[in-house]
């Protein structure tokens, strides 16, 4: 039997003041590694990794949000995807900042499916990752 926990995504917009403008909170029982994608000056950029322990949060974007959509990818500590979406963007095995989201393989990067998070044009957003039974 496979007892590997599955994650589901809970999104919450916080109206209370916060230091981080986009935070990811891990409410699962496992450590997760998170990468984000966003529009930076008219070109998509991906950044990673934030390692988030169980019941911990990471401030992944510290400035006020300027893009309505933020993209998120998560994997376990063994590099296995645990949260994937349909928007293909580039990642790398170690800490990275990658400009552009096309031709990942030809540039030596890895293509990964990011989920799209609609922040509704708010300035602050907190996203919760939680284990499913």
C-alpha positions as CSV (number, residue, x, y, z in Angstrom):
1,X,0.0,0.0,0.0
2,X,1.2,3.5,-0.8
3,X,0.9,5.7,2.3
4,X,2.6,8.7,0.7
5,X,0.5,11.7,1.7
6,X,-1.2,13.7,-1.1
7,X,-1.3,17.4,-0.8
8,X,-4.2,19.6,-1.5
9,X,-4.2,23.3,-1.9
10,X,-6.1,25.7,0.2
11,X,-5.9,29.4,-0.8
12,X,-6.6,32.2,1.6
13,X,-6.5,35.9,1.2
14,X,-5.5,37.6,4.4
15,X,-6.7,41.1,5.0
16,X,-4.5,41.5,8.1
17,X,-1.2,43.2,7.8
18,X,1.7,40.9,7.1
19,X,5.4,41.3,6.3
20,X,5.4,38.9,3.4
21,X,3.3,39.7,0.4
22,X,3.1,36.1,-0.9
23,X,3.6,33.3,1.7
24,X,3.4,29.6,1.4
25,X,2.5,27.6,4.5
26,X,3.0,23.9,4.7
27,X,0.3,22.2,6.8
28,X,1.3,18.7,5.7
29,X,3.4,16.2,7.6
30,X,6.4,16.3,5.2
31,X,9.1,18.8,4.2
32,X,8.3,20.4,0.8
33,X,10.5,22.4,-1.6
34,X,8.7,25.2,-3.4
35,X,9.4,27.1,-6.6
36,X,7.5,30.1,-7.9
37,X,7.0,31.8,-11.2
38,X,5.9,35.3,-12.0
39,X,6.0,38.1,-14.5
40,X,9.0,40.3,-13.9
41,X,9.2,43.3,-16.1
42,X,7.3,41.7,-19.0
43,X,9.1,38.3,-18.9
44,X,8.3,35.2,-16.9
45,X,10.8,34.3,-14.2
46,X,11.0,31.3,-12.0
47,X,12.8,31.1,-8.6
48,X,13.5,28.3,-6.2
49,X,13.9,26.7,-3.8
50,X,12.2,27.4,-0.5
51,X,12.3,24.5,1.9
52,X,9.3,24.5,4.1
53,X,9.0,22.1,7.1
54,X,5.7,20.8,8.5
55,X,3.6,23.6,10.1
56,X,6.0,26.2,8.8
57,X,5.6,29.2,6.4
58,X,8.0,30.8,3.9
59,X,7.9,34.3,2.6
60,X,8.5,33.7,-1.1
61,X,7.7,37.1,-2.4
62,X,8.5,40.0,0.0
63,X,7.4,42.9,-2.1
64,X,3.8,43.9,-2.8
65,X,2.4,41.8,-5.5
66,X,2.3,43.4,-8.9
67,X,1.1,40.4,-11.0
68,X,-2.4,39.0,-10.6
69,X,-1.1,35.5,-11.2
70,X,1.7,33.7,-9.3
71,X,2.7,30.2,-10.3
72,X,3.7,27.5,-7.9
73,X,5.4,24.1,-8.1
74,X,6.2,21.8,-5.1
75,X,8.2,18.7,-4.7
76,X,9.3,16.4,-1.8
77,X,12.8,16.2,-0.5
78,X,13.5,13.4,-3.0
79,X,12.6,15.6,-6.0
80,X,9.3,13.9,-6.6
81,X,6.5,16.3,-7.7
82,X,3.7,16.7,-5.1
83,X,1.9,19.7,-6.5
84,X,1.9,20.1,-10.2
85,X,-0.1,22.1,-12.7
86,X,-0.5,22.6,-16.4
87,X,1.6,25.8,-16.9
88,X,5.1,24.6,-18.0
89,X,8.0,26.6,-16.6
90,X,11.6,25.9,-15.9
91,X,13.3,24.7,-12.7
92,X,16.8,23.5,-11.7
93,X,18.0,21.0,-9.2
94,X,19.7,23.6,-7.0
95,X,18.8,27.2,-6.0
96,X,17.9,29.1,-9.2
97,X,16.5,32.2,-10.9
98,X,15.6,31.5,-14.5
99,X,14.4,34.1,-16.9
100,X,12.1,32.8,-19.6
101,X,9.9,29.7,-19.6
102,X,10.5,28.2,-23.1
103,X,13.0,25.6,-24.2
104,X,13.9,24.5,-20.7
105,X,15.7,21.4,-21.8
106,X,17.9,23.1,-24.4
107,X,19.1,25.5,-21.8
108,X,20.0,22.8,-19.3
109,X,17.0,23.3,-17.1
110,X,14.0,21.1,-16.3
111,X,10.4,21.7,-17.4
112,X,7.8,21.4,-14.7
113,X,4.1,22.0,-14.4
114,X,3.2,24.9,-12.2
115,X,-0.2,25.7,-10.8
116,X,-1.7,29.1,-11.4
117,X,-2.7,31.1,-8.4
118,X,-5.1,33.9,-9.0
119,X,-4.4,36.5,-6.3
120,X,-7.3,38.6,-7.4
121,X,-5.0,41.6,-7.7
122,X,-4.5,41.8,-3.9
123,X,-1.2,43.0,-2.5
124,X,-0.9,40.1,0.0
125,X,-1.7,36.4,-0.4
126,X,-1.1,33.3,1.7
127,X,-1.3,29.9,0.2
128,X,-1.7,26.7,2.4
129,X,-0.5,23.3,1.4
130,X,-2.2,20.6,3.4
131,X,-2.1,16.8,3.6
132,X,-5.2,14.9,2.4
133,X,-6.3,11.8,4.2
